[in-house]
Amino acid sequence: MSFIITTLIMFAFWILLSGEFTLILILSGVIFSCIVSFMCHDFFIGNANIKQETIRILKTIRYSPWLMWQIFLCNIDVVKMTFNPNMPISPTVVSFDPELKTNMGIVTLANSITLTPGTVTITGAKNKFLVHAITESAAESLMEGEMQRRVRELEGDISV
């Protein structure tokens, strides 16, 4: 199955780069896509589990709008702090156990925290995250665990 997926991706990339649809270019694309896929399909995709990957993609599509909304809300908070003459910041560093099982989960959570204005992941591992937050309320909101729960759903540890 990984051979077929790799071939289709390579062929789509070939068509995208060539931009022409002559018979010789399409045949060349098919032939060379098959050759490249034969040589490196295990490296590119590995043993693909279509059902599992489809579920992961659907979960990611569900997670993305929620993350965008969180980024928007935190942007508003940071703008309010910036325009407030009292500069109501209270920098805080928090540590927590995210209970993640995969490297994909660790990276997703670390990037999600860092993308959210007002928070930066200092270190991230399966059993310990260290995060800097610009305010105590941002740290408390992170400690509530909603983001961690949603990332664990992406990993597949929590049923949808």
C-alpha positions in Angstrom: 0.0 0.0 0.0 2.9 2.4 0.8 4.1 1.8 -2.8 0.8 3.0 -4.3 0.6 6.0 -2.0 4.2 7.0 -2.7 3.7 6.6 -6.5 0.6 8.8 -6.4 2.3 11.5 -4.4 5.4 11.4 -6.7 3.2 11.6 -9.8 1.2 14.5 -8.4 4.4 16.3 -7.6 5.7 15.6 -11.1 2.5 17.0 -12.7 2.7 20.1 -10.3 6.3 20.8 -11.3 5.9 20.1 -15.1 2.7 22.1 -15.5 2.2 20.5 -19.0 0.0 17.6 -19.9 1.5 16.1 -23.0 1.5 12.4 -23.5 5.3 12.0 -23.2 5.4 14.0 -19.9 2.6 12.1 -18.3 4.1 8.7 -19.4 7.5 9.9 -18.1 5.9 10.9 -14.8 4.2 7.6 -14.4 7.4 5.6 -15.2 9.7 7.7 -13.0 7.2 7.9 -10.1 7.0 4.1 -10.1 10.8 3.8 -10.2 11.3 6.2 -7.3 8.5 4.7 -5.4 9.9 1.2 -5.8 13.3 2.3 -4.5 12.1 4.4 -1.5 8.4 3.7 -0.6 9.3 2.2 2.8 11.5 5.2 3.6 8.9 7.7 2.5 5.8 6.3 4.1 6.7 3.0 5.8 4.1 0.4 6.4 1.0 2.6 6.0 -2.2 1.8 7.8 -4.7 3.7 5.8 -7.5 3.5 8.4 -5.3 4.7 11.2 -3.8 7.6 9.1 -7.3 8.6 7.9 -8.5 8.8 11.5 -5.4 10.8 12.5 -6.0 13.3 9.6 -9.6 13.7 10.6 -8.6 14.3 14.2 -6.0 16.9 13.1 -8.7 18.6 11.0 -10.9 18.7 14.1 -8.0 20.0 16.3 -6.8 22.8 14.0 -9.9 25.1 14.2 -9.8 24.8 18.0 -6.1 25.7 18.1 -6.7 28.6 15.7 -9.4 29.9 18.0 -7.1 29.6 21.0 -4.4 31.5 19.1 -6.9 34.2 18.3 -8.1 34.6 21.9 -4.5 34.7 23.2 -3.7 37.4 20.6 -6.5 39.5 22.0 -5.2 39.1 25.5 -1.7 40.0 24.5 -2.9 43.1 22.6 -4.9 44.2 25.7 -1.9 43.8 27.9 0.2 45.8 25.4 -2.2 48.7 25.4 -2.7 48.7 29.1 -0.5 51.4 30.7 0.0 49.3 33.8 1.5 46.4 31.8 -0.3 43.7 33.8 2.2 40.9 33.2 3.3 38.4 35.7 5.8 36.0 34.0 5.5 32.5 35.3 7.2 29.2 34.6 5.1 26.1 35.0 5.9 22.4 34.9 3.5 19.6 34.2 3.2 16.0 33.1 1.3 15.9 29.8 1.0 12.1 29.8 1.9 11.9 26.1 2.9 8.6 24.5 4.4 9.5 21.1 7.0 11.9 19.7 4.2 13.3 17.5 2.2 14.2 20.5 5.2 15.9 22.2 5.9 18.0 19.1 2.3 18.9 18.6 1.8 20.0 22.1 5.1 21.9 22.2 4.3 23.7 19.0 0.7 24.4 20.0 1.9 26.0 23.2 4.5 28.1 21.5 2.1 29.2 18.7 -0.3 30.5 21.3 0.8 34.1 22.1 2.0 34.6 25.7 3.4 31.1 26.2 6.6 29.4 25.1 7.6 25.8 25.6 11.1 25.7 27.2 11.4 21.9 27.3 9.1 19.1 26.3 9.3 15.4 27.0 6.8 12.5 27.5 6.7 13.0 31.2 7.6 16.7 31.7 6.9 20.0 30.0 8.4 23.3 31.2 6.5 26.3 29.9 7.0 30.1 30.3 3.8 32.1 30.4 3.5 35.8 30.2 0.8 35.9 32.9 -0.4 33.7 35.7 -3.8 33.4 34.0 -2.2 32.1 30.9 -0.3 29.5 33.0 -3.5 28.5 34.8 -5.3 28.1 31.6 -2.6 25.8 30.3 -2.6 23.8 33.6 -6.3 23.2 33.1 -5.2 20.6 30.6 -7.6 21.1 27.7 -4.8 21.4 25.1 -3.1 18.3 26.5 -6.3 16.3 26.4 -6.9 17.3 22.8 -3.3 16.4 21.8 -3.8 13.0 23.5 -6.9 12.5 21.3 -4.6 13.1 18.3 -2.3 10.4 19.6 -5.2 8.0 19.8 -5.0 7.4 23.6 -8.4 8.9 24.3 -11.5 7.9 22.3 -13.2 10.5 20.2 
